[in-house]
Amino acid sequence: GGVGADKFRFTLKPEFTASLADHITDFSGTQKDKIEISRSAFGIGKTAKVSITSVNGSIARDAALAQASLLVYDSSTGELWWNQNGSTAGAGSGGVFAILDNQPASLAASAIALIA
């Protein structure tokens, strides 16, 4: 990253665990930074739309992982989760794949792009 509109691209299916997650040190929505996620690598259908829930804390995060949001962002840790199984409790075969080290207060759907 750095000054200006940065792109952080995830084109390989990661190991979904916080200890192996990629760290993004300076994510800025106001600078129009984007997180690009490969549909094919993550197994996201072609018609799926970006939906994200921003929460603060593990209790709220666990509740959000039982919702239908594709992604869950926890501002208390900066963790960005892929919610593979939708409204079933837990993240299914998904989990943490990125950590925003500067922990923005929220993460908008417009900051995420699903790519081929």
N, CA and C of each residue as an Amber inpcrd file, in Angstrom:
protein
   348
   0.8090000  -1.1860000   0.0000000   0.0000000   0.0000000   0.0000000
   0.8520000   1.2500000   0.0000000   0.2690000   2.3220000   0.3130000
   0.9210000   3.6170000   0.3300000  -0.1120000   4.6860000   0.0630000
   0.3520000   5.8390000  -0.3610000  -0.5420000   6.9540000  -0.6630000
  -1.3030000   6.6600000  -1.9540000  -2.5720000   7.0360000  -2.0050000
  -3.3830000   6.8430000  -3.2000000  -4.2080000   5.5720000  -3.1360000
  -4.8710000   5.2680000  -4.2430000  -5.7840000   4.1220000  -4.3340000
  -4.9890000   2.8350000  -4.5480000  -4.8910000   2.0200000  -3.5190000
  -4.1550000   0.7610000  -3.5890000  -5.1180000  -0.4000000  -3.8080000
  -4.6020000  -1.4790000  -4.4220000  -5.3770000  -2.7060000  -4.5950000
  -4.6480000  -3.8400000  -3.8980000  -5.3920000  -4.5550000  -3.0750000
  -4.8600000  -5.7180000  -2.3680000  -5.6080000  -6.9220000  -2.9220000
  -4.9050000  -7.7450000  -3.6930000  -5.5420000  -8.8140000  -4.4590000
  -5.3080000 -10.1760000  -3.8200000  -6.4100000 -10.9300000  -3.6740000
  -6.3680000 -12.2860000  -3.1410000  -6.8170000 -13.2310000  -4.2480000
  -5.8440000 -13.8760000  -4.9230000  -6.1540000 -14.7270000  -6.0690000
  -5.9390000 -16.2070000  -5.7980000  -5.4270000 -16.5390000  -4.6360000
  -5.2560000 -17.9300000  -4.2350000  -6.0680000 -18.1790000  -2.9730000
  -6.6260000 -19.3670000  -2.8430000  -7.3800000 -19.6830000  -1.6310000
  -6.3950000 -19.7750000  -0.4730000  -6.5640000 -18.9310000   0.5270000
  -5.6170000 -18.9240000   1.6410000  -5.9250000 -20.0110000   2.6700000
  -4.9860000 -20.2060000   3.5680000  -5.2480000 -20.9820000   4.7710000
  -6.0160000 -20.0280000   5.6780000  -7.2090000 -20.3740000   6.0730000
  -8.0560000 -19.4660000   6.8320000  -7.7580000 -19.5520000   8.3150000
  -6.7270000 -18.8550000   8.7390000  -6.3680000 -18.7790000  10.1420000
  -5.6530000 -17.4530000  10.3890000  -5.9110000 -16.8470000  11.5140000
  -5.3560000 -15.5220000  11.8050000  -3.8290000 -15.5170000  11.7620000
  -3.1910000 -16.5940000  12.1920000  -1.7290000 -16.6120000  12.2200000
  -1.1130000 -16.6320000  10.8260000  -1.8800000 -17.0410000   9.8000000
  -1.3730000 -17.0820000   8.4350000  -1.9900000 -16.0030000   7.5450000
  -2.8710000 -15.1900000   8.0910000  -3.5600000 -14.1660000   7.3050000
  -2.5810000 -13.1030000   6.8080000  -2.8820000 -12.5390000   5.6380000
  -2.0960000 -11.4270000   5.1120000  -2.4090000 -10.1710000   5.9080000
  -1.3760000  -9.3980000   6.1990000  -1.5430000  -8.1340000   6.9180000
  -1.5060000  -6.9770000   5.9360000  -2.5030000  -6.1260000   6.0340000
  -2.5560000  -4.8870000   5.2550000  -2.3250000  -3.7700000   6.2580000
  -1.2270000  -3.0590000   6.1200000  -0.8220000  -2.1280000   7.1670000
  -1.4600000  -0.7490000   7.0750000  -1.9140000  -0.3460000   5.8960000
  -2.3920000   1.0380000   5.7740000  -3.6480000   1.1650000   4.9250000
  -4.6170000   0.2830000   5.1440000  -5.8460000   0.3460000   4.3510000
  -6.5850000   1.6460000   4.6190000  -7.0240000   2.3050000   3.5330000
  -7.7480000   3.5730000   3.6660000  -8.9070000   3.6250000   2.6780000
 -10.1210000   3.5690000   3.2060000 -11.3020000   3.7190000   2.3630000
 -11.4050000   5.1070000   1.7550000 -10.9400000   6.1110000   2.4840000
 -11.0090000   7.4870000   1.9590000 -10.0690000   7.6930000   0.7810000
  -9.0140000   6.8730000   0.6900000  -8.1100000   6.9530000  -0.4590000
  -8.5370000   5.9850000  -1.5730000  -9.7050000   5.3800000  -1.4090000
 -10.2850000   4.4540000  -2.3920000  -9.4970000   3.1590000  -2.5440000
  -8.8530000   2.6920000  -1.4470000  -8.1970000   1.3900000  -1.4740000
  -9.2500000   0.3150000  -1.7130000  -8.8530000  -0.7790000  -2.3680000
  -9.7620000  -1.8950000  -2.6680000  -9.1260000  -3.2110000  -2.2830000
  -9.9580000  -4.1070000  -1.8030000  -9.5660000  -5.4910000  -1.5780000
 -10.2550000  -6.2990000  -2.6740000  -9.4500000  -6.9620000  -3.5130000
  -9.9820000  -7.7440000  -4.6250000  -9.8950000  -9.2240000  -4.2700000
 -11.0170000  -9.9140000  -4.4050000 -11.1030000 -11.3240000  -4.0250000
 -11.4850000 -12.1450000  -5.2520000 -10.6930000 -13.1730000  -5.5360000
 -10.9610000 -14.0510000  -6.6690000 -12.1520000 -14.9580000  -6.3760000
 -13.1710000 -14.8540000  -7.2240000 -14.3450000 -15.7150000  -7.0770000
 -13.9450000 -17.1940000  -7.1710000 -13.1170000 -17.5150000  -8.1640000
 -12.7650000 -18.9190000  -8.3810000 -11.9140000 -19.4790000  -7.2400000
 -10.9620000 -18.7300000  -6.7340000 -10.1070000 -19.2130000  -5.6460000
 -10.8930000 -19.4440000  -4.3660000 -11.8440000 -18.5510000  -4.0780000
 -12.6140000 -18.6590000  -2.8410000 -13.8720000 -19.5120000  -3.0140000
 -14.2070000 -19.8690000  -4.2550000 -15.4180000 -20.6430000  -4.4930000
 -16.6830000 -19.8160000  -4.3720000 -16.6120000 -18.5520000  -4.7890000
 -17.7590000 -17.6440000  -4.7190000 -18.4650000 -17.6600000  -6.0740000
 -19.7600000 -17.9220000  -6.0620000 -20.5340000 -18.0120000  -7.2930000
 -20.5050000 -16.7360000  -8.1320000 -20.7250000 -16.9010000  -9.4310000
 -20.6620000 -15.7810000 -10.3770000 -21.7290000 -14.7290000 -10.1350000
 -22.8400000 -15.1140000  -9.5160000 -23.9120000 -14.1470000  -9.2960000
 -23.8830000 -13.5270000  -7.8970000 -22.9860000 -14.0170000  -7.0480000
 -22.9130000 -13.4820000  -5.6740000 -22.4800000 -12.0260000  -5.6960000
 -23.0700000 -11.2600000  -4.8330000 -22.7450000  -9.8420000  -4.6780000
 -21.9780000  -9.6600000  -3.3740000 -21.2000000  -8.5860000  -3.3130000
 -20.4700000  -8.2810000  -2.0860000 -21.4590000  -7.8680000  -1.0120000
 -21.3680000  -8.5210000   0.1210000 -22.1130000  -8.1050000   1.3040000
 -21.1430000  -8.2420000   2.4720000 -21.1010000  -7.2150000   3.2910000
 -20.1550000  -7.2120000   4.4030000 -20.8390000  -6.6610000   5.6370000
 -20.5310000  -7.2540000   6.7630000 -21.0180000  -6.7720000   8.0470000
 -19.8110000  -6.3500000   8.8590000 -19.8130000  -5.1080000   9.3210000
 -18.7500000  -4.6200000  10.2000000 -19.2110000  -4.7360000  11.6380000
 -18.3640000  -5.3260000  12.4800000 -18.6880000  -5.5410000  13.8870000
 -17.5090000  -5.0950000  14.7410000 -17.7150000  -5.1000000  16.0600000
 -16.6470000  -4.7680000  16.9940000 -16.6730000  -5.7700000  18.1300000
 -15.7720000  -6.7490000  18.0820000 -15.6660000  -7.7360000  19.1470000
 -16.0960000  -9.1260000  18.7280000 -15.5820000 -10.1240000  19.4410000
 -15.8000000 -11.5170000  19.0640000 -17.2490000 -11.9700000  19.2060000
 -17.9810000 -11.4610000  20.1750000 -19.3870000 -11.8640000  20.3330000
 -20.1960000 -11.3800000  19.1340000 -19.9900000 -10.1230000  18.7490000
 -20.6820000  -9.5750000  17.5720000 -20.2320000 -10.2920000  16.3020000
 -18.9360000 -10.6090000  16.2030000 -18.4200000 -11.3110000  15.0260000
 -19.0560000 -12.6870000  14.9060000 -19.1210000 -13.4260000  15.9950000
 -19.7210000 -14.7560000  15.9510000 -21.1880000 -14.6850000  15.5530000
 -21.8970000 -13.6750000  16.0310000 -23.3020000 -13.4880000  15.6350000
 -23.3900000 -13.1570000  14.1490000 -22.4890000 -12.3040000  13.6650000
 -22.5020000 -11.9150000  12.2470000 -22.1840000 -13.1010000  11.3430000
 -21.3610000 -14.0400000  11.8160000 -21.0350000 -15.2240000  11.0180000
 -22.2160000 -16.1770000  10.8980000 -23.2970000 -15.9070000  11.5990000
 -24.5250000 -16.6850000  11.4430000 -25.5250000 -15.9300000  10.5640000
 -25.0830000 -14.8490000   9.9380000 -25.9090000 -14.0780000   9.0180000
 -25.5160000 -14.4460000   7.5890000 -26.1630000 -13.8670000   6.6330000
 -25.9040000 -14.2140000   5.2360000 -24.8060000 -13.3740000   4.5830000
 -24.1300000 -12.5110000   5.3180000 -23.0780000 -11.6920000   4.7170000
 -21.9430000 -12.5590000   4.1920000 -21.4460000 -12.2150000   3.0110000
 -20.3240000 -12.9140000   2.4030000 -19.0490000 -12.6920000   3.2110000
 -18.8940000 -11.4720000   3.7600000 -17.7070000 -11.1060000   4.5250000
 -18.0960000 -10.5050000   5.8610000 -17.2400000 -10.6910000   6.8530000
 -17.4270000 -10.0780000   8.1630000 -16.1110000  -9.4110000   8.5330000
 -16.1850000  -8.1320000   8.9100000 -15.0020000  -7.3780000   9.3160000
 -15.1340000  -7.0290000  10.7910000 -14.1240000  -7.3930000  11.5870000
 -14.1140000  -7.1080000  13.0220000 -13.1370000  -5.9660000  13.2860000
 -13.6570000  -4.7800000  13.5890000 -12.7950000  -3.6020000  13.7840000
 -11.9750000  -3.6770000  15.0670000 -12.3520000  -4.5510000  16.0070000
 -11.5690000  -4.6630000  17.2470000 -10.2390000  -5.3770000  17.0090000
 -10.1880000  -6.1990000  15.9740000  -8.9630000  -6.9430000  15.6560000
  -8.4160000  -6.6060000  14.2780000  -9.2470000  -6.0170000  13.4240000
  -8.8660000  -5.7600000  12.0350000  -9.0340000  -6.9850000  11.1500000
  -9.6120000  -8.0730000  11.6920000  -9.7440000  -9.3130000  10.9250000
 -10.8760000  -9.2180000   9.8960000 -10.5620000  -9.6900000   8.6850000
 -11.5530000  -9.7970000   7.6260000 -11.7950000 -11.2810000   7.3780000
 -13.0480000 -11.6990000   7.5590000 -13.4460000 -13.0960000   7.4630000
 -14.2490000 -13.3370000   6.1930000 -14.0180000 -14.4700000   5.5450000
 -14.8850000 -14.9510000   4.4700000 -15.8590000 -15.9160000   5.1020000
 -17.1430000 -15.6280000   4.9660000 -18.2170000 -16.4180000   5.5670000
 -18.7360000 -17.3930000   4.5190000 -18.0660000 -18.5090000   4.3430000
 -18.3470000 -19.4560000   3.2710000 -19.7500000 -20.0450000   3.3320000
 -20.2850000 -20.2600000   4.5220000 -21.5560000 -20.9890000   4.6100000
 -22.7840000 -20.1180000   4.8700000 -22.6700000 -18.8240000   4.6370000
 -23.8430000 -17.9630000   4.7340000 -24.4640000 -17.9220000   6.1020000
 -25.7460000 -18.2480000   6.2060000 -26.4650000 -18.0490000   7.4630000
 -26.3510000 -19.2120000   8.4470000 -25.5490000 -20.2210000   8.1440000
 -25.2790000 -21.2750000   9.1170000 -24.2100000 -20.7560000  10.0690000
 -24.3270000 -21.0730000  11.3540000 -23.3560000 -20.5720000  12.3350000
 -21.9350000 -20.9700000  11.9620000 -20.9790000 -20.0640000  12.2270000
 -19.5780000 -20.3050000  11.9000000 -19.2680000 -19.8790000  10.4810000
 -18.0300000 -20.0090000  10.0810000 -17.6050000 -19.5510000   8.7560000
 -17.4850000 -20.6800000   7.7430000 -17.9340000 -21.8880000   8.0920000
 -17.8150000 -23.0170000   7.1700000 -16.3620000 -23.3120000   6.8830000
 -16.0030000 -23.4530000   5.6110000 -14.6110000 -23.6920000   5.2410000
 -13.8500000 -22.3880000   5.0450000 -14.4750000 -21.2770000   5.3870000
 -13.8230000 -19.9700000   5.3030000 -13.1610000 -19.6020000   6.6110000
 -12.9370000 -18.3260000   6.8080000 -12.3180000 -17.8240000   8.0260000
 -11.5440000 -16.5600000   7.7580000 -10.6240000 -16.2280000   8.6420000
  -9.8120000 -15.0120000   8.5210000  -8.8440000 -15.1800000   7.3560000
  -8.8140000 -14.1950000   6.4540000  -7.8290000 -14.2380000   5.3790000
  -7.0020000 -12.9630000   5.3020000  -7.4490000 -11.9040000   5.9550000
  -6.6900000 -10.6520000   5.9600000  -6.8830000  -9.9530000   7.2950000
  -5.8750000  -9.2060000   7.6920000  -5.9510000  -8.3860000   8.8970000
  -5.5540000  -6.9690000   8.5220000  -6.4610000  -6.0300000   8.7550000
  -6.1840000  -4.6170000   8.5100000  -5.5540000  -4.0670000   9.7770000
  -4.2380000  -3.9260000   9.7540000  -3.4970000  -3.5700000  10.9670000
  -3.8980000  -2.2300000  11.5600000  -4.3340000  -1.2970000  10.7150000
  -4.7290000   0.0170000  11.2340000  -6.1700000   0.0300000  11.7480000
  -6.8640000  -1.0780000  11.6790000  -8.1950000  -1.3000000  12.2400000
  -9.1780000  -0.1500000  11.9930000  -9.5320000   0.0920000  10.7240000
 -10.5590000   1.1090000  10.4590000 -11.8460000   0.7750000  11.2180000
 -12.6250000   1.7920000  11.5590000 -13.8500000   1.5970000  12.3350000
 -14.8700000   0.7300000  11.6070000 -14.8660000   0.7570000  10.2790000
 -15.7760000  -0.0740000   9.5000000 -15.1640000  -0.3040000   8.1240000
 -15.7660000  -1.2000000   7.3840000 -15.3130000  -1.5240000   6.0350000
 -16.5480000  -1.6030000   5.1490000 -16.6050000  -0.7490000   4.1420000
 -17.7800000  -0.6710000   3.2630000 -17.6940000  -1.7070000   2.1580000
 -18.8460000  -2.1460000   1.6680000 -18.8910000  -3.0830000   0.5480000
 -18.2060000  -2.5060000  -0.6780000 -18.2150000  -1.2030000  -0.8350000
 -17.5740000  -0.5650000  -1.9860000 -16.0540000  -0.7200000  -1.9620000
 -15.4960000  -1.1350000  -0.8180000 -14.0480000  -1.3420000  -0.7120000
 -13.6410000  -2.7460000  -1.1360000 -14.6360000  -3.5770000  -1.4810000
 -14.3880000  -4.9680000  -1.8770000 -14.8070000  -5.1390000  -3.3240000
 -13.9900000  -5.8480000  -4.1100000 -14.3460000  -6.1930000  -5.4850000
 -14.1640000  -7.6900000  -5.6640000 -15.1740000  -8.3440000  -6.2400000
 -15.0610000  -9.7580000  -6.5850000 -14.5800000  -9.8320000  -8.0270000
 -13.4780000 -10.5510000  -8.2600000 -12.8900000 -10.6480000  -9.5870000
 -12.9220000 -12.0930000 -10.0570000 -12.7010000 -12.3040000 -11.3450000
 -12.7440000 -13.6590000 -11.9300000 -11.7080000 -14.5720000 -11.3390000
